[in-house]
Amino acid sequence: MTSVKWDLPALKEEFNEQGYLLLRGVLRPEKVTRLNQAIDELLAQEKESLSYNLYNSVERSPEIADLIDHPDILPLIVNLLGYNIQLHISHLTVRKPNPDDLQTETQSFINWHQDGPHPSFPAIHGLTSTYYIKTCYILSDMSEPDRGNTKIIPGSHNKPFRPGHHNVREELPGEKQVCGEPGDVFLFAQNLWHAGAPNRSSLTRRQLFLGYSPIWMRPIDYRTPSPELLKDASPYRRQLLGIIDDNPFKHYVPDESMVPLKKLYRGDAAAGSDPYKKSPVS
C-alpha cells in the first residue's frame, strides 16, 4: 500500500494551475538501482546510439512493469484524471552526452510540442483539454540543467500559447528545465508545452515515462496486454491494462465493479477490500 500521504487537494490545485508536479524521493535507491540494471540489459540488445526511445517498456522488464500501479503514484493519478483510466504508454528515453548537439535517428533532443495524435486533439480558442497525463521517473542525476532535462512552460496548458520558435537550443520566455535526483517523479499534462533539452553534460540521461488516459482511448503501446503482463496481476493492474469487460461499450460506460480504481478516488484508498491482493488470471 501507499507509504506516503499526499495532500491530494493541494497537489490537484497545483497541477491544474501549473500543468505539472515534481515529487521528490518517490523511488527508493534500491529500486532505482534495479531499474537501471534492467535498462542496461535492454540497451545491450539495441544498436549503439547516442539516444534511445524504447516503447512498450512494461512488456520488456518486470522491474518496469512494477511501476504500472505504483502505490505512491496511482492515487494521485486517479484523483487528477479520474478512475476510469488505463495505462496509455510506457516509454524509456536514454540520451548520452552530446555536447555538439548531433541529431540522431531517435532524436537526442526534442523540439517544443504538446503530446497528442495527428491530426491533433480538438482545440477551442487555442486551448486543448487534458486527455492524458504522463509520469516521468527520473533514473539519472538530472539535478542540474542541460543534462537532457525536460523543458516546460509552466501554465502553458491553460493559455492559447504558441512558442515563438521550436528550437530547444534557444531559451523561451518563462521556460523551465525540470531538475531532479534519481528516484524523483515528474508528472505533466499532455497539453503542457514541453521539449527535451540537449545533453551537454558528461552524464547519460535516463527517464522512464508511463502515461495514463481514459480507458476508452486506444493505448499507444498495444491493443491487448500479453499473458505474461497479466500473470498474477492485481485488480488495479488488470484495469490499468484494459481488462475490464469483453463488451467494448463497457470501456466507455463501465459498471462500478469493473473499475476498482474508484476506491482510490478522492484519496479513499481504505474503502472495501484490498485491491492490491493478487488474483489469478481468468
N, C-alpha and C positions, 0 to 999 in steps of 0.2 A: 504494500500500500504506500501512500504518499509519505515522504519523510519531511516535507516542508508544508507550511500553511500559508498559502498565498492570500494576500488581500485582494480577492478577485474583483470587487467593485472598483478599487483604485487602479488596478492593472488594466481593467477593461476601459476605464476612462482615459488612461494614458495612451493605450493602444489606439482608441478611436480618434484621439486628438493628434497623435504623432505618427501613427501608422506602423509603429514597431515597438518592440520591447527588447531589452538586453538583461538577461538573467544570469547572475554570477554563480559559478561553482555548482552547477546542476549535476554534472557527472563527476563521480569520484575518480581520483587519479588512476586507480587500478582499472577502471572501465575505459578510461582514455587510452591506457597502455594496450589493453586487449583490442580495442578498435583499431589502433594504429598497427598492431601486429597483423590483424585481419586485412587491413588495407595494403600492407606490404606484400602479402600473399596475392592479393588481387592484381596489384601493379606488376608483379613478376610475370603475370600471364599476358600483359599488354605490350604492345610495341613501344619502344623507348621514345619518349616525347618530353617536351618542356611542360606540357599540360595534359590533363586527362579529364574527361567527362564520362562517368560510368553511371548509366541509368539503371533502374530496377535494382538498386543496390541491395534491397532487403532480401532478394532471392539469391544473392551472391554470398551472403555471410550470415550465420546465426547471430553473431555479435551485433551486426547492423539491424537485423530483424527485431532484436530485443528492444529497440528504440521505438517501434511502431506504437506501443501503448505505454510509453514511459510514465510511471505513476506520478511523477512530479510535473510533467508537462501536459498530460492528457486532460486533467480537469480544467486547465487554463484554456486549451484549445476548444473544448466543449463549450465553455462559457463565453468565448469570443465568437464562435462560429455556429453554435447550436449543436444539438445531439444527433441529428440525422446526417452523420458525416462518415467519410471513408478516408483511407489513405489514397492520395491522388498521385503522388510521385515520390520516388526516393532517388537521390541524385548525388553522387560523390564527385567533388571537384578537387583536383590537385594542381597546383601551379608552382613549378620550380622557379628558382631565381632567374630573372630575365631582365637584367639592367638595361639591355639595349632595346627592349620592347619589341622583340621579334614576334611576328604574327605566326601562329601555328594552325594546323588543321582543326584542332579543337579549341582554338582561341585562348591565349594566355591572359587576355583581358577582355572585358565585355563592355560595350558602349551603353549609354543611358537608354533605359527602356522600362516599360511596365510588362509584367508577365501576362500571358494570355494567348489565345488562338489567333489564327489568320483566316478570315478577317477577324478583327479584334472584337472584344466584348462591346456591347452597346454602350454608348456614352450619351448623357443628357446634359446639355450646356457645358460640355467639355469634361464632365465628371463620369467616371466609371465606378460601378459598385465593387465592393469586396466580394469576390466569388470564391477565393480560397486563400489560405494562409500557409506560409512556409515556416518551418523551424529549421534553423541552421545550427548544427552542433560544431563548435569550433574545436579542432583537434590539434592545432599547432599554435605556436606563440604568435599571436596577432595583436599583441599589446601596444604596438606602435603602428602608425600609418605606413602606407606604401609597401606592405608585405602581401599584396594581393587581396587586401581587405575589400569588403563590400562597401561601396559608396551609396549613400542615400540622400534624399532631400526630405527631411522630416516634415510631415504635414502635407506633402505634395499629393496624397491620395484624396485630400479634401478640397483641392483647388483645381481650377481649369489650367493646370500648369503644363507648359511645354519647355524643355530645356533649350537654352539659346544655341547650344551645339551639342553634339553627341560624342565628342572626343574626350575620353576619360583622362587624357594627359593634361587637360586644361581644367582648372577649378571653376565650378559653377558657384554663383552666389548662394549661400545657405547650405552648401553640401557638407556632409559629414562622413568620415570614414569610421566604420564600426570597429572598435578595437576591443579585443578580449583575450583572455587566457584560455589554454586548453581546459575544456570542461564547461565553459560558458556556453549559453544558448541564446541565439538571436532569433526573434520572431518578427515577421513582417507580412503585411498585406500584399497581395499580388499587384494591386493598383498603386502601390507606392513606387515612385520613380527611383530606380537603383541602377548600379553599374558595378563592374568588377575592376578594381584598380590594378595597374601594373604592379608586379612584384620586383621591386628594385633592391630588395634585401638579400642577405645570404641564406635565408631560411626558405623552406618549402611550405607553401600554404596548403592546409588541408581543411576542407569544410564539407560537412555532410548535411544535405538538405532533405527533410521529409515534409511533404506538403499534404494538406488536408483540405477536402472540398465537400460540398453536399453530395450525398450518395447517389443522387440522380444524375450527376455528371459522369461522363466516362473517364476513368482514370487514364493517366498518360502511359503508365508502365505496362499494363497488361489488361486483358478482359476478365480473366479468372485467375486466381492465385494457384500456385502449384500445390499438390498434396503435401509436399514437404513443409511448405509455409503454414499450412493449416493443421499440421500434426500437433496434437495437444494444445491447440490454441484456446485461450480463454474466450468467454463470450464477448468481451470488449474487442479482442483482436479479430475475432470472426466478423464482427460488424465492420470493423475498420478495413477488412479485406473484402467487403462487399457481400458477405454470405449472410443474408437475412431472410430471403424467400425466393422460391423459383418463379414467382409471378413478378415480372418487371415493374408492374404498376405499383407494387408494394415498395419499391425503391423511392417512388415519388410520394406515396402516402402510406407509410408503414403503420402496422399495428404497434401499440406500445411495447408488446412483448418482443418485437423484432429489433428494438433499439435499446439495448441495455445501458448504453451510454447516457440515457436520460437520468440515471441515478447520480451522475456527476453534475448535472445541470444546476447552476446557482450554488455550486460548492457542496451539494448534498450527497457526498460520497459514501455516507454511512447507512443510507436507507436500504432496506432489504438485505438480501444475501450478498455474499462476496463475489462479484463478477470476475475477480481475478483467479478464482478457483479453476483449475484445469478441467476441461471436459473432452470426452472422446469425439472424434470426427464422425458425424452420422453419414 
